Amino acid sequence: MSLKLFELVGTDSARPFSPYCWRTRMALAHKGLTAESLPWRFTEKSALAPHGSEKVPVLLHHDKPVVDSWTIANYLEDHFPDRPSLFGGAGGRAMARMINAWGDIAIVGGIFPLIIADIPKNLNEVDAAYFRKSREARFGGKTLEEIMASRDAGVIAFRKSLEVMRQTFKTQPFIGGDAPNYADYIAFGGFQWARVVSPFKLLEADDPVYAWREKLLDAFDGMARKSPGHEV
């Protein structure tokens, strides 16, 4: 079996940090699959061009490219049906599609302004300059530091936005039910991204979401926890 995964890294090639790459990492582990890591940086667009993409994750299966974390999850489910299911059937896949959009908007979108100025600290000079220029343009020309200046207040709003998760955890330990599935990995990817690049504390220790995150950090023999990151 030949699987290779292009993953976003900074100055430390052993420190992958994209939330979307972490969704894929967790999905591969759930399926009991391993992929060779191909470290990729923001300005290395030419490495992905032959595979029809400008961003990661890109999974190569026998050199066939599969682009985008959601597409990869579906590919793994369909091409490795004898391994543990990521969705638990068609209904679970349909619900995960909604969670995928929610994860992009509420989790990744909610975390981004809270850690944005910490990210360049993990990058080399060229990639840091690219990141700053491209992301500041998205925010109407505000500097990364200006965007992040209100994060102490912003994190309170972010924590409130997670109430749907707390309500879920009153009756089940994971979004997927008694055990984690791809819906959990969608949400977890954002928290792992933040843990890798920023020392900022997103969650209080008595938050049920914190307890859920801890369980996923320990999943798959502690794969995510063993990846370099901050103690948050």
N, C-alpha and C positions, 0 to 999 in steps of 0.2 A: 504494500500500500504506500503510495507516494503522496503525502500531503505537506504543503508548505504554506506558511502564513506570513504575509507582509504585515508588520506591526509598527506603529508609530513609537519612536523612541527619541530621546534627546542626546545629551552628552554621554549618558550611560546606556549602552546598547542592551543591557540586561534589565532595563527598567521601562517596560512598555506602559504607556499611559493613556491611550485613547479609550474612551468609554465604549466605543463600538468594537474595538479590538478585544476588550475584555468580555463583551457579550459573546464574541466568537470563541475566545479562550475557554470560557465556562461551558459553552455548548459542546465543544470538542471533548472536554473532560467528561461531561455528562454522557456522551456517547462512547466513552472509553477509547477515544482516538487521540493520537499524538501527531503534531505537525511540527516540522522544522521551522523555527522562527527566522524570518528574514527581516532584520532591523531596517526601518525606513524613516527618513526625516522629511520635514515639511518641504524643503526645497529640492528633493530628489524626485521631481515629477517624471523625469525621463525613465526611471526604473519601472514605473507603473504604466507608462504609455503603451507598451506592447500588449498589455493586458486589458486595455480599454478603460482605464480608470485614472483619476487624478488624486484619489485619496484612498486611505485604507479603512477597513481591512480588505485585502484581496487574498482569497484562498486559491491555491493551485492544487488541483487533484489530477495527478498524472499530467501535469503542466497545462491542464485546462483551467482557465481563470473563472472564478466565481466572485462577483463583486457585490459589496454591501452586506452588512451584518444580517439584516433580515433575510435577504436572498440566500446567504450562506446557511442560516439556520434551516430554511426550507430545503435546501440542497442536501444537507446532512441528514435530515429526517427522511427524505425520499430515497437517497442513495445508500443509506445504511439502516434499512428498516428492521434488521435483526438485532439491532442494539437498542438500549433504552430510549424510549420516545421522549422528545423534547416538548411535545404538546399534549400527549394523551388522547389523540384522536382529532377529527375534523373540527369538533366544537372548540376544543382547546386551542387549536391553531387559529381559529377565527377570533377568539377572545384575545389571544396573544397579539394579533394584529393591532387591536385597539390599544393594548398595553404598550406596544412598540411606539405608537404615536404619542401616548401619554408620557412614556419615558423620555422621548426626545424633547417634548415641550416642558413638562413639569420637573423632571429630574435633571437632565443635561442643561436645559434652558434655565432652570432655577439655580443651579450650582454655578454656572459659568461666570456671572458677574461677581460672585463671591470669591473666586480664586484666580480671576483672569490675569492679574498682575504678578501672580506667583509663577505662572507657567513659564515665562521666558527665563527664569532663573535655572530651569532645567535644560536649556537649549544652548547650542553654540552661538557664536556671534551672528552668523549669517541667518540661521533659522530664527533667532530671537528678533532680528530686524524684520524678517518677513512676517512673523507672527504679529508683531506690534503694528506694522503698517496695515496689514489686511484686516485685523480685528478692530483697530481704531476706526477704520473706514466703515465697518458695520455699525458702529455706535456713533455715527455722525461726527466723527473727528475728535471725540473725547479721548483723552489719554487713558491707558489701561489703569493708571493710578486713580484717575477721576472716577472711572467706572466702578472701581472697587472701594472707593472711599466710604461708602455708606453700608459696607457689608455687615457691620455689627447690628444695624437695624434690619438689613435685608435678610439675614439668616433667621431672624424671628419669623418673618413672613414665609420663608422657605419651610421652616419646621411646621408651621400651621398647614401648609399645603400638603403635608404628608398624612393628614388625619385619615384619609381613606385607607392608608396602609395600616394604621393603628386599629381602626375598626375591623379590618380583615383579620389581624393577628389576635383579636379577642376570641376567635373561634377556630383558628388554624395556624400552624406555625410558619407556613410559607404562603406566598401568593398562589403557588401551584397546588396548595392543599397540605397533605401530610408530608410531602417531600418537595424539594424545589424542582421547578421546571424552567422552561425558557422565559416565562413571564418574570420569574425572580431574577434571572440573569440580565434581563433588560434593565431593570431598576438597579441592580447591584453594580452594573458597569459604570454608572455615573459616580457612585460612592467610591469605587475602587480608583477611578480616574482622579478624583479629588485627593484621596489618601496618598497616591503616588506623587503628586506634584505640589501639594500645599500642606502646611502645618495648621491651617485654619480648622477649627472645630465646628463641624456641621451639626453634630447630634449630641445631646446630653446622654450621659451613661444610663439614666433611668428610662430612656425612651424605648418603647417596644421595637421601634425601627432600628435602634442601635443593637439590640439583642439579635434581631434578624440578620443584620449586617455581620455581626460576629460569627453567626453560624455559617454564613456563606464564606467568610474569610477562612474558616476551618475546613470547608468542604474540599473534597478531593485531596485529602492528605495535606490540607493547609496550603494549597497551591497559591491562592491569592495573598494570604498572609506572608508567605515566604518571599513573595516578590517585594523588592525594596520599596519602602514607603514610610510615611510619618505615623507616629503613634497618636492617632486621633480617634 
